[in-house]
Amino acid sequence: MEDSKTSDKLSEFLESGVYRLEDSNAVFIDPVRVLNRSYTRFRVSPSAYYSRSFDSKHAGQEARVSSNFRKRKRKEKKPQPLNDRERAADQRHQEVRPFLLKAHESLVRATELLEVVSNLKGNLCPSTSSPGAEQSLVELGRVWQAPLYEITLNFHPNDNAREDGGAPTIQYCEQRAFPVFNNLVVNETSEDVEAELLNSRYILPPESSFYMSDLGQIHNLIPAESDCGFNLIVIDPPWENGSARQKQRYSTLPNRYFLSLPVKQICHTDGALVALWVTNREKLRGFVEKELFPAWGVKYVATFFWLKVKADGSLISDLDLFHHRPYECLLLGLVHGKVTDSKQLSSTKPILPDNQIILSIPGGYSRKPPIAGLLHEYAPRLQRGRCIELFAREMTAGWISWGNEPLHFQESRNFMKT
């Protein structure tokens, strides 16, 4: 009976990409499977998504870094006493540590799941497009010609299929061009769409849209009527980060810039759930709790943790490594709407468990796992609401993605054609 239950869970994982771990408040997700549930004509390429985890060159670099770290460690002096901020950070870590350990232990015990996950490397398939040079959307948006650039969406209507269910007798493509910057570009169809911008191709998921602009244009997202606002807002700010700056992966912004985000203005009149990705820096956590959430009108309710693991189930780094914890935090808060009736308020308020652990193998640098489904699960009414991600670097079916590079991970090199 137990074996049957395990097999059922594994079958569900192979279909959904989500595996609920036993005896812990944790789930393991395979981002590739989760993302591919919404695509129809294309598939996210595992080799592209997991390139950092399975690339032997990258693994070799990590091994050398680890070796150098051990050599430096032998030369280091005795550890210095922690200052007040470091002690506060360590206290936060000690509070969540039991939940993280329990979640990881549950993953290690899920041997059937780990067998599938470890074989991801053997199942990797190359994308159908040639690598080519990566196009910088950020740089493109800064040139004087930016308002003139257009993106062309190639729609493939499927209403010309034969009545007997056979292959279409005629195949054609309808093209529509839109300004790519400071404009809402929408794929309103239930199919993913191939788009062209200069010499690059992008894949847009079904019923998705993006607004590509810098921070100065974000006010254009504010709806004319609050009834048209958003019920779910995910924010992944480009926090000031020494690693990002050194590797020149993306531009960062000082914390004070985020105080002016019109979060409350873009919320639905009934209120919204706000999910904010943050690092483990205590200074940043204090800023969010004392300044940022109050400025946005957000009331904190819970924290989720993204615990990063390797294909063999081990953590990407030691859990107690002070400045390089193997997890990131997702702070969840509510913006209350204009609902005044207490019964109606209690019926619409999402039930969010605290210290929920999400385990996954990390993808590209700073790429977060797809959490839309989990958030919808904990707040069912949001499934019928409007959703947006701010500072997005990829698109989600049914969502609006705003930022200066929302097409970053939508390049065709990251996909395979079905």
MARTI-305500 format. One line per field, with one value per residue (C-alpha): residue in one letter; x, y, z. Coordinates in nm, 4 decimals, decimal comma. Layout:
rest = (A:...)
x = (X:...)
y = (Y:...)
z = (Z:...)
END
This chain:
rest = (M:E:D:S:K:T:S:D:K:L:S:E:F:L:E:S:G:V:Y:R:L:E:D:S:N:A:V:F:I:D:P:V:R:V:L:N:R:S:Y:T:R:F:R:V:S:P:S:A:Y:Y:S:R:S:F:D:S:K:H:A:G:Q:E:A:R:V:S:S:N:F:R:K:R:K:R:K:E:K:K:P:Q:P:L:N:D:R:E:R:A:A:D:Q:R:H:Q:E:V:R:P:F:L:L:K:A:H:E:S:L:V:R:A:T:E:L:L:E:V:V:S:N:L:K:G:N:L:C:P:S:T:S:S:P:G:A:E:Q:S:L:V:E:L:G:R:V:W:Q:A:P:L:Y:E:I:T:L:N:F:H:P:N:D:N:A:R:E:D:G:G:A:P:T:I:Q:Y:C:E:Q:R:A:F:P:V:F:N:N:L:V:V:N:E:T:S:E:D:V:E:A:E:L:L:N:S:R:Y:I:L:P:P:E:S:S:F:Y:M:S:D:L:G:Q:I:H:N:L:I:P:A:E:S:D:C:G:F:N:L:I:V:I:D:P:P:W:E:N:G:S:A:R:Q:K:Q:R:Y:S:T:L:P:N:R:Y:F:L:S:L:P:V:K:Q:I:C:H:T:D:G:A:L:V:A:L:W:V:T:N:R:E:K:L:R:G:F:V:E:K:E:L:F:P:A:W:G:V:K:Y:V:A:T:F:F:W:L:K:V:K:A:D:G:S:L:I:S:D:L:D:L:F:H:H:R:P:Y:E:C:L:L:L:G:L:V:H:G:K:V:T:D:S:K:Q:L:S:S:T:K:P:I:L:P:D:N:Q:I:I:L:S:I:P:G:G:Y:S:R:K:P:P:I:A:G:L:L:H:E:Y:A:P:R:L:Q:R:G:R:C:I:E:L:F:A:R:E:M:T:A:G:W:I:S:W:G:N:E:P:L:H:F:Q:E:S:R:N:F:M:K:T)
x = (0,0000:0,2853:0,4638:0,1441:0,1094:0,4698:0,4245:0,1084:0,2980:0,5769:0,3301:0,1728:0,5183:0,6003:0,2778:0,2793:0,6427:0,5392:0,6216:0,4861:0,7386:0,6286:0,6299:0,7370:0,5952:0,7808:0,7456:1,0037:0,9444:1,0994:1,0735:1,1004:0,7983:0,6026:0,6729:0,6019:0,2500:0,1504:0,3292:0,1693:0,3985:0,7309:0,8969:1,1476:1,4794:1,6172:1,9721:1,9187:1,7389:1,9793:2,2978:2,4521:2,3713:2,4803:2,7437:3,0719:3,2697:3,0639:3,0918:3,4688:3,4781:3,2745:3,5150:3,8123:3,6376:3,5622:3,9248:4,0535:3,8080:3,9430:4,2997:4,2081:4,0223:4,3387:4,5109:4,2243:4,2486:4,0053:3,6511:3,5666:3,2664:2,9442:2,8176:2,4553:2,3316:2,5104:2,3676:2,0174:2,0757:2,2033:1,8987:1,6683:1,8684:1,8489:1,4710:1,4145:1,6967:1,4830:1,2261:1,4986:1,6678:1,3397:1,2534:1,5941:1,5787:1,2393:1,3891:1,6787:1,4291:1,2335:1,4658:1,2208:1,2021:1,5802:1,6301:1,4177:1,5835:1,9362:1,8491:1,7680:2,1274:2,0818:1,7564:1,8893:1,8184:1,9703:1,7494:1,6538:1,8027:2,1670:2,3240:2,4266:2,5077:2,2778:2,0901:2,0934:1,7397:1,8548:2,1095:1,8614:1,6100:1,8619:1,9439:1,7649:1,6033:1,4259:1,0784:1,1103:1,1813:0,8967:0,8429:0,6567:0,4281:0,3666:0,0228:-0,0682:-0,4488:-0,5608:-0,9123:-0,8139:-0,7855:-0,9727:-1,3109:-1,1997:-0,9321:-0,6450:-0,3608:-0,4501:-0,4796:-0,3356:-0,0836:-0,0393:0,0951:-0,0622:0,1925:0,1312:0,3902:0,3910:0,6248:0,8422:0,9267:0,6830:0,3920:0,1803:0,2457:-0,0216:-0,0559:-0,4287:-0,4416:-0,4398:-0,1258:0,2342:0,3554:0,6909:0,8063:1,0880:1,2881:1,5785:1,7836:1,6451:1,3428:1,1365:0,8615:0,5617:0,3453:-0,0339:-0,2508:0,0530:0,1730:0,4738:0,5494:0,9181:1,0366:1,2620:1,1504:1,0502:0,7571:0,6113:0,3283:0,1751:0,0764:-0,1640:-0,5175:-0,7744:-1,0163:-0,9074:-1,1486:-0,8987:-0,6053:-0,4022:-0,4858:-0,1406:0,1864:0,5247:0,8293:1,1918:1,3857:1,7431:1,8753:2,2262:2,4383:2,8152:2,8003:2,5704:2,7893:3,1106:2,9639:2,7841:2,4739:2,2261:2,2039:2,1128:1,9359:1,9745:1,7075:1,5502:1,4418:1,1928:1,0082:0,8425:0,6977:0,3199:0,2304:-0,0827:-0,1998:-0,1884:-0,3734:-0,7289:-1,0006:-1,0519:-0,6855:-0,3883:-0,1323:0,2239:0,5198:0,8659:1,1948:1,4751:1,8271:1,9464:2,1173:1,9892:2,0163:1,7810:1,5331:1,5209:1,4644:1,1733:1,0058:1,0512:1,0331:0,9391:0,6278:0,4841:0,5490:0,3632:0,0767:0,1641:0,1020:0,3429:0,1794:0,4293:0,7692:0,8433:1,1977:1,3552:1,6108:1,8521:1,9713:2,1852:2,0666:2,1763:1,9635:2,2509:2,2454:2,4376:2,6363:2,6589:2,3370:2,5262:2,7709:2,7203:2,7515:2,6381:2,3240:2,1760:1,8334:1,6471:1,3353:0,9965:0,8154:0,4367:0,2089:-0,1415:-0,2707:-0,6209:-0,8833:-1,2015:-1,3924:-1,5610:-1,7768:-1,5834:-1,7383:-1,6509:-1,2971:-1,2383:-1,3704:-1,1368:-0,8219:-0,5788:-0,4634:-0,0841:0,1296:0,4422:0,7854:0,6777:0,9869:1,0258:1,3131:1,4459:1,7586:1,8485:1,8448:2,0169:2,1757:1,9115:1,6331:1,3626:1,1520:0,7972:0,5748:0,2516:0,0777:0,1717:0,0501:-0,2769:-0,3156:-0,2890:-0,5141:-0,7742:-0,9643:-0,6520:-0,7016:-0,9725:-0,7778:-0,5173:-0,1508:0,1673:0,5394:0,7549:1,1206:1,0407:1,3054:1,0706:0,7012:0,4247:0,1066:-0,1887:0,0333:0,1653:0,5445:0,6987:1,0661:1,3527:1,4170:1,1028:1,2068:1,5471:1,4645:1,2127:1,4815:1,4260:1,7634:1,5941:1,3223:1,2663:0,9952:0,7486)
y = (0,0000:0,2352:0,1587:0,2337:0,5674:0,6578:0,5636:0,7741:1,0728:1,0187:0,9911:1,3161:1,4767:1,3632:1,5279:1,8457:1,9007:1,9284:1,6645:1,7047:1,5768:1,3614:1,4842:1,8388:2,1699:2,1389:2,0708:1,9855:2,1352:2,0754:2,4205:2,2756:2,0497:2,3277:2,5769:2,3285:2,2696:2,6026:2,5746:2,4122:2,4367:2,4721:2,3257:2,4781:2,3056:2,1257:2,1708:2,5471:2,5801:2,3603:2,4677:2,5960:2,2751:2,0179:2,2042:2,0229:2,3417:2,5278:2,2358:2,2394:2,6082:2,5468:2,2722:2,5055:2,7792:2,5319:2,4147:2,7716:2,8473:2,5566:2,6760:3,0266:2,8851:2,7235:3,0619:3,2503:3,3795:3,2923:3,4116:3,7548:3,8141:3,8901:4,2469:4,3338:4,2990:3,9671:3,8339:3,9298:3,7510:3,4421:3,4424:3,4441:3,1551:2,9522:2,9998:2,8617:2,6049:2,3181:2,3633:2,3656:2,0565:1,8672:1,9561:1,8443:1,5206:1,4496:1,5027:1,2657:0,9979:1,0381:0,8011:0,7376:1,1110:1,1583:0,8790:1,0712:1,4041:1,2643:1,1378:1,4870:1,5070:1,2028:1,3390:1,6779:1,7750:2,0669:2,3560:2,3822:2,7270:2,8131:2,9895:3,3105:3,6315:3,7258:4,0478:4,2998:4,4323:4,6768:4,8371:4,8318:5,0260:5,3027:5,4015:5,6903:5,4540:5,2587:5,4097:5,2928:4,9268:4,6843:4,3224:4,0997:3,8278:3,5290:3,3801:3,0384:3,0133:2,6524:2,7000:2,5610:2,2028:1,9369:1,8357:1,4719:1,5738:1,5341:1,7756:2,1251:2,1472:2,4994:2,6417:3,0153:3,2699:3,5978:3,8620:4,1626:4,4250:4,6273:4,8858:4,6770:4,9462:5,1410:4,9433:4,6506:4,3619:4,0936:3,7345:3,6916:3,3439:3,0074:2,9068:3,0107:3,2543:3,3027:3,6648:3,8399:4,1425:4,2443:3,9248:3,7417:3,5187:3,4859:3,2515:3,4107:3,1780:3,1620:3,4509:3,6441:3,9998:4,2141:4,5823:4,6556:4,9871:5,1403:5,2410:5,5885:5,4464:5,2139:5,4589:5,3456:5,0225:5,2052:5,1187:5,3892:5,1994:5,0060:4,7282:4,6570:4,6329:4,3246:4,0595:3,8990:4,0912:3,9153:4,1420:4,0396:4,3664:4,4055:4,4606:4,5969:4,2848:4,2494:3,9206:4,0590:4,3668:4,1650:3,9236:4,2062:3,9886:4,2739:4,6322:4,6866:4,9761:5,1387:5,0365:5,3827:5,3559:5,0828:5,3029:5,4816:5,1663:5,2249:4,8907:5,0108:5,2009:4,8920:4,6701:4,5570:4,7319:4,4061:4,4025:4,1956:3,9392:4,0719:3,8306:3,9882:3,8046:3,9121:3,7986:3,7001:4,0316:4,1576:4,5204:4,4460:4,2561:4,5466:4,7907:4,5842:4,5425:4,8976:5,1074:4,9281:4,7321:5,0298:5,2593:5,0156:4,9664:4,5961:4,4001:4,1083:3,7644:3,4842:3,3818:3,1076:2,9756:2,8552:2,5873:2,5189:2,1640:1,9730:1,6896:1,4319:1,5986:1,7596:2,1300:2,3642:2,4846:2,4205:2,5230:2,7206:2,8966:3,2483:3,4681:3,2093:3,0441:2,7908:2,9532:3,2727:3,4223:3,5113:3,7575:3,7525:4,0375:4,1682:4,4994:4,5283:4,6564:4,8510:4,5534:4,6646:4,3643:4,1393:3,8174:3,9110:4,0063:3,6703:3,4814:3,6592:3,6570:3,3888:3,1222:3,1223:2,8766:3,0283:2,8714:2,6892:2,5355:2,5128:2,2917:2,2924:2,2775:2,6384:2,7533:3,0568:3,3246:3,4935:3,2964:3,2174:2,8988:2,9304:2,9829:3,1068:2,7714:2,7451:3,0968:3,0288:2,7110:2,8939:3,1737:3,0069:3,3270:3,4601:3,2088:3,4358:3,7545:3,9565:3,8795:4,0752:4,0308:4,3400:4,3353:4,0160:3,8446:3,5840:3,5539:3,3456:3,2249:3,4378:3,7067:4,0526:4,0811:4,4242:4,5218:4,6318:4,2755:4,0585:3,8627:3,7623:3,3924:3,3851:3,3693:3,0760:2,9296:2,8294:2,6265:2,3160:2,2813:1,9988)
z = (0,0000:0,0911:-0,2380:-0,4284:-0,2501:-0,3331:-0,6981:-0,7164:-0,5779:-0,8283:-1,1158:-1,0024:-0,9907:-1,3440:-1,4581:-1,2478:-1,1478:-0,7804:-0,5164:-0,1634:0,0860:0,3785:0,7390:0,6566:0,5459:0,2151:-0,1561:-0,4194:-0,7617:-1,1014:-1,2649:-1,6160:-1,5691:-1,3975:-1,6762:-1,9542:-1,8257:-1,9816:-2,3179:-2,6223:-2,9267:-2,7443:-2,4365:-2,1949:-2,2598:-1,9503:-2,0795:-2,0982:-1,7647:-1,5687:-1,7466:-1,4215:-1,2342:-1,4915:-1,6935:-1,6239:-1,6826:-1,4243:-1,1836:-1,2279:-1,1485:-0,8338:-0,7297:-0,7762:-0,5793:-0,3015:-0,3003:-0,2862:-0,0071:0,1988:0,1416:0,2549:0,5516:0,6857:0,6813:0,8421:1,1948:1,4674:1,3917:1,5236:1,7511:1,5644:1,5612:1,6439:1,2862:1,2369:1,5624:1,4482:1,1158:1,2951:1,5220:1,2180:1,0746:1,3957:1,4084:1,0584:1,0665:1,2082:0,9289:0,6625:0,8066:0,8291:0,4696:0,3452:0,5421:0,3858:0,0411:0,1140:0,2206:-0,1052:-0,2926:-0,5770:-0,6446:-0,6266:-0,8779:-1,1277:-1,0466:-1,0792:-1,4273:-1,5485:-1,6652:-1,8848:-2,0275:-2,1286:-2,4874:-2,6744:-2,7762:-3,1408:-3,1954:-3,2379:-2,9374:-3,1129:-2,9290:-2,6436:-2,7100:-2,4248:-2,3900:-2,1225:-2,3546:-2,6426:-2,4354:-2,3658:-2,7234:-2,8924:-3,1450:-2,8662:-2,9359:-3,2979:-3,2256:-3,2857:-3,1904:-3,4360:-3,3017:-3,5293:-3,4683:-3,6071:-3,6126:-3,5736:-3,7064:-4,0462:-3,9273:-4,1218:-3,9861:-3,9618:-3,7117:-3,9558:-4,0209:-4,1452:-4,5205:-4,5194:-4,2775:-4,2512:-4,0085:-3,9067:-3,8081:-3,5859:-3,4939:-3,1704:-3,0153:-2,7843:-2,5263:-2,3048:-2,4444:-2,3254:-2,5657:-2,5330:-2,6476:-2,5937:-2,7482:-2,5703:-2,7647:-2,7133:-2,9766:-3,1460:-3,1609:-3,3463:-3,2357:-3,4581:-3,4980:-3,1950:-3,1444:-2,8273:-2,7082:-2,5331:-2,3196:-2,3645:-2,2430:-2,1255:-2,1702:-2,0930:-2,0445:-2,0985:-1,9561:-1,6952:-1,3475:-1,4655:-1,6646:-1,4019:-1,3294:-1,6596:-1,4836:-1,2505:-1,3688:-1,4327:-1,2057:-0,8963:-0,9950:-1,2731:-1,0325:-0,9426:-0,6830:-0,6788:-0,7095:-0,7136:-0,6864:-0,7448:-0,7061:-0,8323:-0,4797:-0,4441:-0,4519:-0,4608:-0,6516:-0,9221:-0,9564:-0,9861:-1,2399:-1,4254:-1,4569:-1,4224:-1,2995:-0,9356:-0,7633:-0,4203:-0,1698:-0,1546:-0,5196:-0,4298:-0,1821:-0,4743:-0,6345:-0,6714:-0,5125:-0,3362:-0,6457:-0,8690:-0,6191:-0,6800:-0,4837:-0,2871:-0,1856:-0,2951:-0,1893:-0,2292:-0,2530:-0,2258:-0,2892:-0,0547:0,0263:0,3739:0,4490:0,7825:0,6737:0,3846:0,6022:0,8443:0,5585:0,4247:0,7634:0,8915:0,5745:0,2532:0,3518:0,5464:0,2473:0,0211:0,2655:0,3000:0,6202:0,6652:0,7101:0,6346:0,4972:0,2451:0,1967:-0,1273:-0,0353:-0,3219:-0,3821:-0,6298:-0,8536:-0,5950:-0,3265:-0,1355:-0,0512:-0,2823:0,0208:0,3921:0,5650:0,8294:0,5962:0,7292:0,4196:0,1637:0,2955:0,0485:0,0656:-0,0154:0,1405:-0,0025:0,2244:0,1906:0,2874:0,2313:0,1067:0,2463:0,0083:0,0644:0,2076:0,5294:0,6185:0,8607:0,7253:0,3691:0,4764:0,6474:0,3438:0,1015:0,3169:0,1933:0,4390:0,4166:0,6153:0,7665:0,7084:0,3920:0,2274:-0,1511:-0,2694:-0,6250:-0,8365:-0,9259:-1,2859:-1,4387:-1,2234:-1,0033:-1,1758:-0,9236:-0,9305:-1,0719:-0,7669:-0,9269:-0,8830:-0,5149:-0,4379:-0,6187:-0,4168:-0,0858:-0,2043:-0,4323:-0,5067:-0,6800:-0,9615:-1,0962:-1,0300:-1,2169:-1,1539:-1,2222:-1,1627:-1,1163:-1,2263:-1,4167:-1,6279:-1,7718:-1,8528:-1,6976:-1,8657:-1,7581:-1,6033:-1,6887:-1,6630:-1,6089:-1,6057:-1,8263:-1,9494:-1,9109:-2,2223:-2,0826:-2,0329:-2,3205:-2,5899:-2,8252:-2,7241:-2,3971:-2,5725:-2,7831:-3,0446:-2,9867)
END
